[in-house]
Amino acid sequence: MPKTRILTAIVLLGLVLLLLWRGTLVCLLAVFSAVALRAGWEWAGLCPGLPGARRWLLVTVLGASMAVLYALPVSWTAVALAVGLAWWALALWMVLRFPSLPGWIDRPLAQAIIILLGLAPAWLALVRLADGQRPLLLLCLALVWAADSGAYAIGRTLGKHKLCPRVSPGKTLEGLLGGLAGATLVGLVAGLGLGLDGLRLATLVGLTTACAAVSVVGDLAESLFKRHAGVKDSSHLLPGHGGVLDRIDALMAAAPLFALTAPFLVRG
């Protein structure tokens, strides 16, 4: 399994880097939209209230929501991203309470709203970064990759203390610290590469570390939905990684925070 996971990760990484280097904005929009819609389809499959036609309706509404967000003035972006972050704060509360969950979690409308709040703002964050801010988009992706890789490597080799065993038994406190360290290093290297120094450099490093911490909430929240549904992966589309949702769960939570703050920090 580790070899399959590594091979799939290398292929995906190469495709993403090629897309960032050579892809037009239209191409990025298309890819990000396809990924978000596929993730929405998989997430709906984890929700008992969204079978059959409701699942198709959810994906349709998600696509329409992304189109509306893109059409809104750029000044509204911060509002949409803040709303997305509010959902992840609620998700953290749910993770900490698991297996005790609020009764409304199984209502179809609540499940649909959760999926929209989890995916649409994250999609908008990446799209705004793709539009003229490719280095920051790459940094956003890199910090999540570093956090995920650091957590996986340190957790497998040194992990002893469970982080949140009721939601995700495989995650450890040591893995969390390894992930935060990886994101911190990425922030430091990126800040120096962007020519930042002093307070701005320290702030960027702090931001990447904070985004890595928030990314863990995304990971745990998806694990909560999978455990509630009684499945291991959101799908089997990606060998060694499960589904698209399994691959972007951390990014969904980190991207809104990063896109909300990083552009102002770099410009300032």
C-alpha positions as CSV (number, residue, x, y, z in Angstrom):
1,M,0.0,0.0,0.0
2,P,2.7,2.6,0.8
3,K,4.3,2.0,-2.6
4,T,1.0,2.5,-4.4
5,R,0.3,5.6,-2.3
6,I,3.7,7.1,-3.2
7,L,3.4,6.3,-6.9
8,T,0.0,7.9,-7.0
9,A,1.2,10.9,-5.1
10,I,4.1,11.4,-7.5
11,V,1.8,11.3,-10.5
12,L,-0.6,13.7,-9.0
13,L,2.1,16.1,-7.9
14,G,3.6,16.1,-11.4
15,L,0.2,16.9,-13.0
16,V,-0.5,19.7,-10.5
17,L,2.9,21.3,-11.1
18,L,2.5,21.1,-14.8
19,L,-1.0,22.6,-14.5
20,L,0.4,25.5,-12.4
21,W,3.3,26.1,-14.8
22,R,1.6,25.8,-18.1
23,G,-2.2,25.9,-17.4
24,T,-4.3,29.0,-18.4
25,L,-6.8,30.4,-15.9
26,V,-9.6,28.8,-17.8
27,C,-7.8,25.4,-17.6
28,L,-7.3,25.8,-13.8
29,L,-10.9,26.8,-13.4
30,A,-12.0,23.7,-15.3
31,V,-9.8,21.4,-13.2
32,F,-10.6,22.9,-9.9
33,S,-14.4,22.8,-10.7
34,A,-14.1,19.1,-11.8
35,V,-12.3,18.2,-8.6
36,A,-14.8,20.1,-6.4
37,L,-17.8,18.5,-8.1
38,R,-16.3,15.0,-7.8
39,A,-15.5,15.7,-4.1
40,G,-19.1,16.9,-3.6
41,W,-20.4,13.7,-5.2
42,E,-18.2,11.6,-2.9
43,W,-19.2,13.6,0.2
44,A,-22.9,13.2,-0.6
45,G,-22.3,9.5,-0.8
46,L,-21.3,9.6,2.8
47,C,-24.6,11.3,3.8
48,P,-27.6,8.9,4.3
49,G,-30.0,11.8,3.6
50,L,-28.6,12.4,0.1
51,P,-29.1,9.3,-2.0
52,G,-30.1,9.0,-5.7
53,A,-31.7,12.1,-7.2
54,R,-30.8,14.2,-4.1
55,R,-27.1,13.4,-4.8
56,W,-27.4,14.7,-8.3
57,L,-29.2,17.8,-7.2
58,L,-26.5,18.5,-4.6
59,V,-23.8,18.4,-7.2
60,T,-25.9,20.6,-9.5
61,V,-26.4,23.2,-6.8
62,L,-22.7,23.1,-5.9
63,G,-21.8,23.9,-9.5
64,A,-24.3,26.7,-9.6
65,S,-23.0,28.1,-6.2
66,M,-19.4,28.1,-7.6
67,A,-20.6,30.0,-10.7
68,V,-22.4,32.6,-8.5
69,L,-19.4,33.1,-6.3
70,Y,-17.1,33.6,-9.3
71,A,-19.5,36.1,-10.7
72,L,-19.7,38.2,-7.5
73,P,-17.4,41.2,-7.2
74,V,-13.9,40.4,-5.9
75,S,-14.7,42.5,-2.8
76,W,-17.2,39.8,-1.7
77,T,-14.5,37.1,-1.7
78,A,-13.5,37.8,1.9
79,V,-17.1,37.3,3.1
80,A,-17.4,34.0,1.3
81,L,-14.1,32.8,2.7
82,A,-15.1,33.9,6.2
83,V,-18.3,31.9,6.0
84,G,-16.3,28.9,4.9
85,L,-14.0,29.3,7.9
86,A,-17.1,29.5,10.2
87,W,-18.1,26.0,9.0
88,W,-14.7,24.6,9.9
89,A,-15.0,26.1,13.4
90,L,-18.3,24.2,13.7
91,A,-16.7,21.1,12.3
92,L,-14.0,21.2,15.0
93,W,-16.7,21.4,17.7
94,M,-18.4,18.3,16.1
95,V,-15.0,16.4,16.0
96,L,-14.4,17.1,19.7
97,R,-17.9,15.9,20.6
98,F,-17.9,12.7,18.5
99,P,-19.5,10.2,18.7
100,S,-22.1,12.5,20.2
101,L,-23.5,14.4,17.2
102,P,-26.3,16.9,16.9
103,G,-29.6,15.4,15.6
104,W,-29.7,17.7,12.6
105,I,-26.5,16.1,11.1
106,D,-28.7,13.5,9.4
107,R,-31.2,15.9,7.9
108,P,-30.7,16.2,4.1
109,L,-30.8,20.0,4.0
110,A,-28.2,20.3,6.8
111,Q,-26.0,17.8,5.0
112,A,-26.3,19.7,1.7
113,I,-25.4,23.0,3.4
114,I,-22.4,21.5,5.0
115,I,-21.1,20.2,1.7
116,L,-21.6,23.5,0.1
117,L,-19.9,25.4,2.9
118,G,-17.0,23.0,2.9
119,L,-16.3,23.0,-0.9
120,A,-17.5,26.2,-2.5
121,P,-15.4,28.7,-0.4
122,A,-12.3,26.5,-0.8
123,W,-12.9,26.4,-4.5
124,L,-13.2,30.2,-4.6
125,A,-10.0,30.6,-2.6
126,L,-8.0,28.5,-5.1
127,V,-9.5,30.3,-8.0
128,R,-8.7,33.7,-6.7
129,L,-5.1,32.7,-6.0
130,A,-4.9,31.2,-9.5
131,D,-5.9,34.5,-11.0
132,G,-2.6,36.4,-11.0
133,Q,-1.2,34.9,-7.8
134,R,0.3,31.6,-8.9
135,P,3.2,31.7,-6.4
136,L,0.8,32.0,-3.5
137,L,-1.3,29.2,-5.0
138,L,1.7,27.0,-5.1
139,L,2.6,27.9,-1.5
140,C,-0.9,27.1,-0.4
141,L,-0.7,23.7,-2.0
142,A,2.9,23.1,-0.8
143,L,2.1,23.8,2.9
144,V,-0.8,21.3,2.8
145,W,1.4,18.7,1.1
146,A,4.2,19.3,3.6
147,A,1.9,19.1,6.5
148,D,0.3,15.9,5.2
149,S,3.7,14.3,4.4
150,G,5.3,15.3,7.6
151,A,2.3,14.0,9.6
152,Y,2.4,10.7,7.7
153,A,6.1,10.2,8.0
154,I,6.5,11.2,11.6
155,G,3.3,9.5,12.7
156,R,4.3,6.2,11.2
157,T,7.8,6.2,12.6
158,L,7.4,8.0,16.0
159,G,3.7,8.1,16.6
160,K,2.6,6.9,20.1
161,H,0.0,9.3,21.5
162,K,-3.4,9.3,19.7
163,L,-4.6,12.7,18.6
164,C,-8.3,12.0,18.2
165,P,-8.9,8.2,18.5
166,R,-12.7,8.3,18.3
167,V,-12.6,10.0,14.9
168,S,-9.3,8.9,13.4
169,P,-7.4,6.2,15.3
170,G,-4.4,6.4,13.0
171,K,-3.5,10.0,13.7
172,T,-1.1,10.8,16.5
173,L,0.1,13.9,18.3
174,E,3.6,13.2,17.0
175,G,2.3,13.2,13.5
176,L,0.5,16.5,14.1
177,L,3.7,18.1,15.3
178,G,5.6,16.7,12.3
179,G,3.0,18.2,10.0
180,L,3.2,21.6,11.6
181,A,7.0,21.5,11.4
182,G,6.8,20.7,7.7
183,A,4.5,23.6,7.0
184,T,6.6,25.9,9.1
185,L,9.7,25.0,7.0
186,V,7.8,25.6,3.8
187,G,6.6,29.0,5.1
188,L,10.2,30.0,6.0
189,V,11.6,29.0,2.6
190,A,8.8,30.6,0.7
191,G,9.1,33.9,2.7
192,L,12.8,34.1,2.1
193,G,12.2,33.4,-1.6
194,L,9.6,36.2,-1.8
195,G,12.1,38.6,-0.2
196,L,10.2,39.0,3.1
197,D,12.1,39.8,6.3
198,G,11.5,40.7,9.9
199,L,7.9,40.8,11.0
200,R,6.4,39.9,7.6
201,L,8.6,36.8,7.3
202,A,7.6,35.7,10.9
203,T,3.9,36.4,10.1
204,L,4.0,34.3,6.9
205,V,5.7,31.4,8.8
206,G,3.0,31.7,11.5
207,L,0.3,31.8,8.8
208,T,1.6,28.6,7.1
209,T,1.7,26.9,10.5
210,A,-1.8,28.0,11.4
211,C,-3.1,26.9,8.0
212,A,-1.5,23.5,8.6
213,A,-3.3,23.3,12.0
214,V,-6.6,24.2,10.3
215,S,-6.0,21.6,7.6
216,V,-6.0,18.9,10.3
217,V,-9.6,20.0,11.1
218,G,-10.5,19.3,7.5
219,D,-8.9,15.9,7.6
220,L,-10.7,15.0,10.9
221,A,-14.0,16.4,9.8
222,E,-14.0,14.1,6.7
223,S,-13.0,11.2,8.9
224,L,-16.0,12.0,11.1
225,F,-18.3,11.7,8.1
226,K,-16.7,8.5,6.9
227,R,-16.9,7.0,10.4
228,H,-20.5,8.1,10.7
229,A,-21.2,6.4,7.4
230,G,-19.2,3.3,8.3
231,V,-16.8,3.5,5.4
232,K,-13.0,3.7,5.2
233,D,-12.6,5.9,2.0
234,S,-14.9,8.3,0.2
235,S,-14.3,6.2,-3.0
236,H,-11.6,4.1,-4.6
237,L,-10.8,6.4,-7.5
238,L,-7.1,7.1,-6.5
239,P,-5.0,4.0,-5.8
240,G,-3.6,4.1,-2.3
241,H,-5.4,7.4,-1.5
242,G,-9.1,6.6,-1.7
243,G,-11.2,9.2,-3.3
244,V,-10.8,12.8,-4.4
245,L,-12.4,14.0,-1.1
246,D,-9.8,12.0,0.8
247,R,-7.1,13.8,-1.1
248,I,-8.4,17.4,-0.7
249,D,-10.0,17.3,2.8
250,A,-7.1,19.1,4.4
251,L,-6.9,21.7,1.6
252,M,-10.6,22.5,1.9
253,A,-10.1,23.8,5.4
254,A,-6.7,25.5,4.8
255,A,-7.3,27.3,1.5
256,P,-9.9,29.8,2.8
257,L,-7.7,31.0,5.7
258,F,-4.6,31.2,3.4
259,A,-6.4,33.1,0.6
260,L,-8.0,35.5,3.1
261,T,-4.7,36.6,4.6
262,A,-1.6,35.7,2.5
263,P,-2.2,38.2,-0.4
264,F,-2.4,41.1,2.0
265,L,0.7,40.0,3.9
266,V,2.8,39.7,0.7
267,R,1.6,43.0,-0.7
268,G,2.0,44.8,2.6
